[in-house]
Amino acid sequence: MKNKNIPRRYRLKVEFIIAILISVIIATFSVVIIMELWDTYIDNSFNSHYDKYRNELKGVFDNLEELITDNNLGKNDLDKLQKEVEKYPKYNFYLDVFDKDDIWVILDEDTNAIGWPILLTDYVQTHKNVFALSGSVKSLDDFFGIISIVMPLMFIIIFIVALSFFIGRKQKYLINIANSLDILEGGDLNHQVAIKGNDEITYVARHINQMSSTLKTRIEKEKLIEQSKNELIANISHDLRTPLTSITGYLTLLKDDYEKNEYVKQKYLDICLNKSTSLSNLIEQLFEYVMLSNGQMKLNLAKINIATYIRQSIYEWETLLEEHNMEIYFNIKESDKEIAIDIDKFNRVIENLFKNILKYADKGKKVELTAIWIDDKYHIQLTNGIKEGMNISETDVFNRFFTSDRTMESGGIGLAICKEIITMHKGEIDAVIEQDRFTIKIIL
């Protein structure tokens, strides 16, 4: 199905052509209506004086006929007639002379084409010539001359007004988009451009909204990264300083009191060694997390029977839990189904999960592990009791460097590493807290 957000090609051009055609039609009909109204007005005004004008012209034509016949005027005397009609400025006269042999020319002559309205046309015959006399009211001739100029101008004006009306909507929309861009430039990325229609301009408006949303998300992400960076520096400083302080302290004691007995010296050296190992593990975890989060680690996938793998992986941890007086119950459904995982990295996930249990779980409550196929997804669920006094949030446990108790030697990135590894496997990992029970759910 075609995406409705994508406009039809050349839609704006089609709309513009349609607007021009409609404007032409509106202008044409408007001019026709105006001309009809004017014609009606002129006809009414003209008809009321029609008889008067004809009688006046009849008298003028009688005088001209008398002048022509009495003086036996011919073609060369047309100037005399022209001077005579100039005595009547109220009217326009049209004079012409033909030879008698060319009488057919008179019949073929379209005298009405000379001017409109022709009030009176008359012919005066002499021995050799025929004079054609026509007359009309000068004011009416002048009026229709003006109309012949005004009507095209009116057509153009009405056309421009109508076209401006149709284009005005797009113009207002473009102004609205420009104003929205000013608002966005001012820093208000929550502002959205109104979406109207489905043409190329609307397409641009949608992309502006998408751009502002993307930019807002990117800025928020950058702020979060900046905040995380600051937290990273603070937490690393704390987590590295703790074992370093212990190492420095005990080494100072050894240096200042070198004569201590061998038992005390060995005890201090053991403590320093343990602290150094913790520091090394913390730095290794930090390096591993950075590599995972930056996508610099690649998966080495291999298809295995996931149920068998989970069962074998927990044997070691079952023994460790029992040594810490913790009971574990597991329910792993056997299946022949296989799944592609990176075994080394998944061992890291299991290791981090059980290390968290050893550090933070309530030893008086049992640990439960369930692993089962549901449809085409493999579900792993690990539940343990929450130690009294610990403050744990479902939304924070996967945040890097989160730890519920800073007095313990923990980098707080164990579960963050688990999340990165599970995400690399295109799986899901969630934490659920119900009363005094903490559950990690993994779906692969």
N, C-alpha and C positions, 0 to 999 in steps of 0.2 A: 504493500500500500504506500502511496506517495506521501511523503512528509508534508503535513499541512502548513508547517512553518516556512516551507520553501515556496516563494511566490512563483506564479506562472511566468514563463519567460516573456519579456517585453510587455508585461501587464500595464506598467505605468505609461508606456507609449500608446497602448490601445486606449487607455482611459483618456489620454490627452486628445487623441483623434476623435473619440466619441464626444468629448467636451466641445471640440471645434464644430463638429457636425450639428450638435444640438444648439450651439450658439448661432450658427448660420440659419437654422430653421427658425429659432426665436426671432432673430433680427429680421428675416424675410417676412414672417407673419406680422410682426409689429409694424413694419413699413407699409405692408399692404393694408392693414387696418387703418393706419394713419392716413394713407392716401384716399381710402374710401371715405373716411370722415371728412377730409378736406374737400373731396369731390362733391360730397353731399352739401357741405356748407357753401361751396362756390356755386353749385347749381342753384341752390335756393336763393342766394344773394343775386346771382346773375339773372335768373328768371323773373325776379321781381322788377328788374329794370330793362328786361329784354326788349319790350315794345318801344320804350322810350329811345333806347340806343339805335334800334332799327329805323325809326322815323327820322332821327337826327342824321343817320348815315344816308338814308334815302334822299333827304334834302341836299346833302353834300354831293351825292352821285348825280342828282339832277343838274346841279350847277356845273359839275365837271362835264357832263354829257353836252350841255349847252355850249360850254367853252370849246369842246372838241369839234362839234358839228358846225358851229358858227365860224370857226377859224380854220376848218378843214385841216386839223392837225394830223401829222404823220409820225413815223418812227423818229425823225430828227427833232421832234418837238416835245419829247418826253420830259425835258427839263422844265418846260413851262408848266406841265401838269404837276411836277414835283413841287415847284414853288407855290402852286395854288393850294395843294393839300397841306402845306406847312402852316396854313392859316388855321388849321384845326388840330392843335397839339393834343387834344384829348384822345385822338384816335391814331392808330397805326394803319397806313394805307400801303397796299401792294399793287403796283402798276406794271403792266406788260403790254406790248404791241405785237401783233401778228399780221402777216400778209393774208389777204382774203384767200389766196390759193392754198394757204397752209391752215385752213380752218380746222382740219382734223387734229392739229396740234392742240388747239384749245380744248377740244373734247377729251383729249388724252391727258391733259395737264391736271395734276392733283393739286388743286388750289388749296385744299384743306391742309396740305403739308407745309404751306407757307407760315401759318400761325394758327393758334387755337385759343379761343373759339372765333371762327369767322362769322361775324354777324350778318354780313351782306356781301354778295358777289353780283356784279353786273357787267354786261358787255355792251360796248358802244361801237357801232359800225359806221365807217366812212366809205368813200369810193374805193379806196385801195386797202384800207387796214381795218383790223378789229382790235379795240382796246379792251383788255380784261382788267376790271377794277374790283378790288377786295378791300374790306376794312374790318377792323376789330378794335375793341376798347384797349387803349394803351396800358392802363393799370392792370388789366387781366393778363396781358402779354408779359408785362414785367413780373407779375406774381409767378406765373408759370415758369419764367426763366429762372427766378430764384428757387422755385420748387425743384427744378431739374438739378440744381446744385445741392440744395438742402437734403433731399431724400437720400442720395448716396452717403452724405455725411451722417445722417441719422442712422442709416444701416450700419455704418462703420462703428458709430458710437454704441448702438445697442449691442452689436456683436462683441465689442470690447468689454462692455459691462457684463454681458452674459458669460463670456469666457472667463472674466476675472472672478465671477461668482464661483464657477466650478474649480478654477485653479486656486482660489482663495483658501479653500479647505486644506489643500496640500501645503499651501504657503504657511497657514497657521500651524499645521502639524510639524513642518520643518522648524518654525520658530520655537514650538514647544520642545522639539528635540534639542535645538541649540541652547535653550534655557536649562534643560535637564543636564546638558554637558557642562554648563557653567556651574550648576549645583554639584555635580560629581567632581569637577575640578576643585571646588571649594572644600572637598573632603567628605561630603555626605554620601557615602557609598550605599546607604540604605535606600536612596531615592531610585525609583523605577520610572522609565519612560512609559507613558500610556500607549497601549497597543491598539491601533485602529486600522482596519482593513487587512489586506493581504497582498500588498504590492512591494516593489523594491524598497520604498521608504520604510514600510513596516518591517521589512527584513533587516534593514539597518538598525531600526529601533530595538528589535529583539536582540541583535548582536551587541548593542550598547548595554542592554540589561544583563546579558550573559557576561559581558566584559566586566561590568561593575561588580557582579556577584563573584566572578572568578578573582577579581582584584581584591575584593573584600576578604574572601577566603584565604588568599595568598598572604595578605597583610596580617590577618589573624594568626595564620600558621607561622609567619615570621616572628610575630610577637610571642607565640607559644614556644618557638624554638629559642628565642632570646631568653625567655623566662626559664626554659629547661636548661639552657646553657649556664645561666646563673646558678640554678639549683645544682647542676652538675658540678660546678666549681666548688660550691659550698659543701656539698655532700662528699665529694672526693677528698676535699681538704679534711673533713671530719673523719672519714673512714680510713684515710691513710695516716692521719696524725695519731690516732688511738694506738695502733700497734707500734708505730715509730716511737711514740712517747714511752711506751713500756720497755721497748728494746733499749732506748737511750738511758732510761732510768736504771735498769738492771746492770747495763754495762758500766755506768757511772759508779754504781755501788761496788762492782767488782774492781774497778780501777782505784777507787778511794780506799777500799779496805781489802787489799790484795792478800792479807794474811788470814782471811777467813778459811775455815776448814773446808776440806774437799767436798763434803756433802752439800754445804751451802753453795759453793761455787758451781757444782754440777746442777743443782736446782735452778740457779739463776741462768745458767747456760741453756738448760732445757726450756725454760720460759722464753728466753730470747729466740731459741730455735723455733718454738711453736708460733711465737708472734711473727717471725720472719716468714714462716710457712703460710700463715694467715694472710700476711701482706702480699706474698707472691700469688696466692690464690685470688685475692681481691683484684690485683692488677691483671691477672689472666682473665678473670671474668669480665672486667671492664674492656679489655682488648677484644674479647670474643663478642661482647654486646655491640661495640662500635662496628666491628666487621660485619655482623649480621644486619644491623640497622642500616648500614650504608650499602648493603647488597653486594659486598665484596666476597662473601662466602657463597659457594655454589653447592648444590645438593648432589650427592653421589647416590642416586636412587637404585634400589634393588628390590625386586618383588619377593616378598616373604609371606609365610603364614602368620598373620598378625596375632592370632590368638596364642599360638605356640610361643611366639616371641615375648609377649607380655607375661605369660606364665613363667618362662625361664628367667626373665629380667627381675622378677620380684622375689625370687628365692633368696638372693643375697641380702636384699633389704628386709625380708621377713626375719632372717637371723639377727640382723642389727636391731630391729625393733624389739625382738624378744629380749635381747641383751639389755635394752633400756626399759624392760618391764612393760612393754606396750603390746597389746594384742592386735592382730590383723586378721580380718576375715575377707576372703576374696571369692568372687563368683565370676569365673571366666568361661564363657560358653565356647565349647570346641566347634571349629568350623574349618572347612577346606578352602575357604576363600582367601585370596592373597591380595596384598596391597603393596604399592611401591613407596618405600620410605628410605631415608638416609639413616642407616642403623647407628652410626657413630653419633650423629646429632640427636637422634631420638633417645639414645642412651643418656645424653646430657639432660634431656627433658625429664626422664624418670629420676635421674640422680638429683636434680634440683628439687623436684616435688617431694621426694622422701627426705632430703636434707631439711627442707622446711618443716616437715612433720617432726623430725627428731629435735629441731630447735624450738619450735613454737607450739606443738600440739600438747593437749592435756593428756598426760600419761594414764590418767584414770579412765579415759574413754577409749573405746576400741576404734581401730582404723579399718575402714571398709573399702574394698576395690571391686568394681564391677566393670566387666568388659564384654560387650555383646554387639553383634551385627543387627542393625535395624534398617530394613530395606537394603540399600546399597551403601550405607554409611556405617562406619565402625565407631561405637560410642564407648568412651572410657570415662569412668567416674570414680574419683578418689575422695573419700570423706574422712575427716578426723575431728576430734573435739578441740575447742578453742580454750587455750589456757586462760585462767582467770586474770582479769586486769589488762588483757590485751585489747587494743583498739584497732580493729580492722575494718576497712571499707571496701565494698565490692568494686567500686570505681577506681580505687587507688592501688590495689594489689599488683596490677600489671604495669604500673608506672615505674619508670626506671628510678632506682635509688630510693624507692619507698620501703620503709621498714617500720614495723609497729613499735619497735623498742630499740632506740639508738644505744642503749647500754650494752646490747649484745653485739658481738663482732659479726656484723652482717653488712654486706655491700648493698643489699636491697635490690639487686638486679637479677636474682635467680628466676623469678616468675616472668620478669621482662624478657629474659633470654628464651624462656619456654614459649612465650607468645610469639616472638620473632621466628622461632624454628617451626612452630605449628603453622604460622601464616605462610612461611616459605613452602610448606607442604600443601598449601591451599585448604587448610583445615580451619577449625574454630576452637577457641578456648575461652571459657567463661568461669567466673567465680560466683558462688552462691553462698550466702550466709543465712542460716535459719536457726534462730535462738542461739544455742551454744555449739553448733556444728558448722564446719567450714568445708565446702565442697568445690573441687575443681572438675569441670566437665570439658572433655575433649571430643571433638567430632572430626573424623578423617574421611 
